[in-house]
Amino acid sequence: MVRVVASVVKSDHKAVVAFPDNTSKMPKTKRQHAYRPHTPAQHAQFLQHAANIDFTNRCTTASSDPAVNAQFDHFYMVAKQHLEEYYPDKVVTMTSRDPEYITPPPYKGHAAPEKQAHAQ
């Protein structure tokens, strides 16, 4: 029996393993991938709610520059809370036995750091 297996470390390479009989099987590995789907219905629901979002920070803090730091932290917290509420993360599990053409969906949550660096 001959099997093609993926590397246990992150690599584009595969290995061919030959067994003398059918008794040995390679263990199936699982990986979970997060993605953030969005639909027109989610957009409509968010936009309907977004018109009434209040970004006023009711909790003042004693930071070095409360006008900037605390207000930005509060805005970020409110924005992230609404992102999670209206566009929640989903998780899909991929296994080593899935065919090569089965790929995880692209993650459309936050931009990857390497993409931000190249954009500048």
CYANA upper distance limits for C-alpha pairs under 8 A (distance plus 0.5 A):
  1 MET  CA     18 ALA  CA      6.27
  1 MET  CA     19 PHE  CA      5.59
  1 MET  CA     20 PRO  CA      6.95
  1 MET  CA     21 ASP  CA      6.36
  1 MET  CA     22 ASN  CA      6.44
  2 VAL  CA     16 VAL  CA      7.39
  2 VAL  CA     17 VAL  CA      6.17
  2 VAL  CA     18 ALA  CA      4.84
  2 VAL  CA     19 PHE  CA      6.65
  3 ARG  CA     16 VAL  CA      6.21
  3 ARG  CA     17 VAL  CA      5.73
  3 ARG  CA     18 ALA  CA      6.91
  4 VAL  CA     14 LYS  CA      7.06
  4 VAL  CA     15 ALA  CA      6.09
  4 VAL  CA     16 VAL  CA      5.04
  4 VAL  CA     17 VAL  CA      6.79
  5 VAL  CA     14 LYS  CA      6.14
  5 VAL  CA     15 ALA  CA      5.77
  5 VAL  CA     16 VAL  CA      6.89
  5 VAL  CA     17 VAL  CA      7.84
  5 VAL  CA     96 SER  CA      8.28
  6 ALA  CA     13 HIS  CA      7.45
  6 ALA  CA     14 LYS  CA      5.21
  6 ALA  CA     15 ALA  CA      6.89
  6 ALA  CA     96 SER  CA      7.64
  7 SER  CA     11 SER  CA      6.83
  7 SER  CA     12 ASP  CA      8.47
  7 SER  CA     13 HIS  CA      7.08
  7 SER  CA     14 LYS  CA      6.31
  7 SER  CA     15 ALA  CA      7.53
 19 PHE  CA     24 SER  CA      7.40
 28 LYS  CA     95 THR  CA      7.13
 28 LYS  CA     96 SER  CA      6.26
 28 LYS  CA     97 ARG  CA      7.16
 29 THR  CA     95 THR  CA      6.02
 29 THR  CA     96 SER  CA      5.81
 30 LYS  CA     93 THR  CA      7.01
 30 LYS  CA     94 MET  CA      6.19
 30 LYS  CA     95 THR  CA      4.88
 30 LYS  CA     96 SER  CA      7.01
 31 ARG  CA     93 THR  CA      6.11
 31 ARG  CA     94 MET  CA      5.77
 31 ARG  CA     95 THR  CA      6.77
 32 GLN  CA     91 VAL  CA      6.85
 32 GLN  CA     92 VAL  CA      6.13
 32 GLN  CA     93 THR  CA      4.83
 32 GLN  CA     94 MET  CA      6.64
 33 HIS  CA     91 VAL  CA      6.06
 33 HIS  CA     92 VAL  CA      5.89
 33 HIS  CA     93 THR  CA      6.80
 33 HIS  CA     94 MET  CA      8.01
 33 HIS  CA    104 PRO  CA      7.06
 34 ALA  CA     89 ASP  CA      6.85
 34 ALA  CA     90 LYS  CA      6.19
 34 ALA  CA     91 VAL  CA      4.99
 34 ALA  CA     92 VAL  CA      7.01
 34 ALA  CA    107 TYR  CA      7.08
 35 TYR  CA     89 ASP  CA      6.16
 35 TYR  CA     90 LYS  CA      5.91
 35 TYR  CA     91 VAL  CA      6.78
 35 TYR  CA     92 VAL  CA      8.37
 35 TYR  CA    105 PRO  CA      7.00
 35 TYR  CA    106 PRO  CA      6.95
 35 TYR  CA    107 TYR  CA      4.88
 35 TYR  CA    108 LYS  CA      6.93
 35 TYR  CA    109 GLY  CA      7.49
 36 ARG  CA     87 TYR  CA      6.92
 36 ARG  CA     88 PRO  CA      6.75
 36 ARG  CA     89 ASP  CA      5.17
 36 ARG  CA     90 LYS  CA      6.45
 36 ARG  CA    107 TYR  CA      6.58
 36 ARG  CA    108 LYS  CA      6.16
 36 ARG  CA    109 GLY  CA      6.22
 37 PRO  CA     87 TYR  CA      7.40
 37 PRO  CA     88 PRO  CA      8.28
 37 PRO  CA     89 ASP  CA      7.89
 37 PRO  CA     90 LYS  CA      7.88
 37 PRO  CA    108 LYS  CA      7.96
 38 HIS  CA     42 GLN  CA      6.79
 38 HIS  CA     43 HIS  CA      7.86
 38 HIS  CA     87 TYR  CA      6.83
 39 THR  CA     43 HIS  CA      6.93
 40 PRO  CA     44 ALA  CA      6.67
 41 ALA  CA     45 GLN  CA      6.65
 42 GLN  CA     46 PHE  CA      6.57
 42 GLN  CA     86 TYR  CA      6.84
 42 GLN  CA     87 TYR  CA      7.62
 43 HIS  CA     47 LEU  CA      6.54
 44 ALA  CA     48 GLN  CA      6.57
 45 GLN  CA     49 HIS  CA      6.95
 45 GLN  CA     86 TYR  CA      8.18
 46 PHE  CA     50 ALA  CA      6.33
 46 PHE  CA     86 TYR  CA      6.70
 47 LEU  CA     51 ALA  CA      7.03
 49 HIS  CA     53 ILE  CA      7.36
 55 PHE  CA     74 HIS  CA      7.89
 55 PHE  CA     75 PHE  CA      6.51
 55 PHE  CA     78 VAL  CA      7.65
 56 THR  CA     71 GLN  CA      8.43
 57 ASN  CA     70 ALA  CA      8.34
 57 ASN  CA     71 GLN  CA      6.82
 57 ASN  CA     74 HIS  CA      6.64
 60 THR  CA     66 PRO  CA      7.81
 60 THR  CA     70 ALA  CA      7.70
 61 THR  CA     66 PRO  CA      7.03
 61 THR  CA     70 ALA  CA      7.14
 62 ALA  CA     66 PRO  CA      7.21
 63 SER  CA     69 ASN  CA      7.82
 63 SER  CA     70 ALA  CA      7.78
 64 SER  CA     69 ASN  CA      8.50
 65 ASP  CA     69 ASN  CA      6.40
 65 ASP  CA     70 ALA  CA      8.09
 66 PRO  CA     70 ALA  CA      5.49
 66 PRO  CA     71 GLN  CA      7.40
 67 ALA  CA     71 GLN  CA      6.59
 68 VAL  CA     72 PHE  CA      6.49
 69 ASN  CA     73 ASP  CA      6.60
 70 ALA  CA     74 HIS  CA      6.57
 71 GLN  CA     75 PHE  CA      6.62
 72 PHE  CA     76 TYR  CA      6.55
 73 ASP  CA     77 MET  CA      6.62
 74 HIS  CA     78 VAL  CA      6.72
 75 PHE  CA     79 ALA  CA      6.53
 76 TYR  CA     80 LYS  CA      6.47
 77 MET  CA     81 GLN  CA      6.56
 78 VAL  CA     82 HIS  CA      6.81
 79 ALA  CA     83 LEU  CA      6.66
 80 LYS  CA     84 GLU  CA      6.67
 81 GLN  CA     85 GLU  CA      6.67
 82 HIS  CA     86 TYR  CA      6.49
 82 HIS  CA     87 TYR  CA      8.40
 83 LEU  CA     87 TYR  CA      5.85
 83 LEU  CA     88 PRO  CA      7.49
 84 GLU  CA     88 PRO  CA      5.18
 84 GLU  CA     89 ASP  CA      7.74
 92 VAL  CA    104 PRO  CA      7.80
 94 MET  CA     98 ASP  CA      7.38
 94 MET  CA    103 THR  CA      8.47
 94 MET  CA    104 PRO  CA      7.77
 98 ASP  CA    102 ILE  CA      6.89
111 ALA  CA    115 LYS  CA      7.18
111 ALA  CA    116 GLN  CA      7.30
112 ALA  CA    116 GLN  CA      7.06
113 PRO  CA    117 ALA  CA      6.83
114 GLU  CA    118 HIS  CA      6.87
115 LYS  CA    119 ALA  CA      6.70
116 GLN  CA    120 GLN  CA      7.29
